[in-house]
Amino acid sequence: MKTLLNSGQLNITLQRLAHQLVENHLSFNNTVIIGIQPRGILLSDRIVKMVKKISGNQQLEYGRLDITFYRDDVASRDILVPNETNIPFSIEGKNVVLIDDVLHTGRTIRAAMDALLDFGRPRKVELMVLVDRRFSRELPVQPDYSGHTVDTILTQKVVVFWNEKDGKDEVILIDKV
């Protein structure tokens, strides 16, 4: 096990990501943020809170997207327990910032983009991830905003712990045996 980000480093990384969003989207008039269920919303909840504080914009449109039935491996899974999708606005013509915790193969992001089309045709889609596992991509997906980049091998897994769910803030790399 190796710690990639401790609690303090994670907080600094989140602040940097939130500031980058504010720099690129300023007023967020035509920009929405959408967290990908289940673990991406833990990151997006924090990012949205920080962006509101930094920008002073309390009217930021924020949604949560479940991709369970858009996955390309849905038929091979035994038990499917979907999460709630809550996007109470149209994304038609808007800039969408998709947020997930770890970018690995790119398949989750592909499924999220398919699911997004049910809510309109966005003008632009950007991707924010906390951890980018660079050399493990199966699809041509790259993040626009990345908190930490790590080179891993197939037998390793990145695990993100969130205080709200896991009782601590930490990102670790473990070897799957």
Salt bridges, closest charged atoms under 4 A:
ASP45 OD1 - ARG64 NH2 2.83
GLU61 OE1 - LYS94 NZ 2.83
ASP72 OD2 - ARG107 NH1 2.39
ASP73 OD1 - ARG71 NE 2.85
ASP73 OD2 - ARG77 NE 3.21
ASP114 OD2 - ARG110 NH1 2.36
GLU126 OE1 - HIS25 NE2 2.75
GLU126 OE2 - LYS124 NZ 3.46
ASP132 OD1 - ARG137 NH2 2.57
GLU138 OE1 - ARG107 NE 2.60
ASP151 OD2 - ARG134 NH2 2.87
GLU164 OE1 - ARG46 NH2 2.86
ASP166 OD2 - ARG39 NH2 3.02
ASP169 OD1 - ARG46 NH2 2.65
GLU170 OE1 - LYS168 NZ 3.25
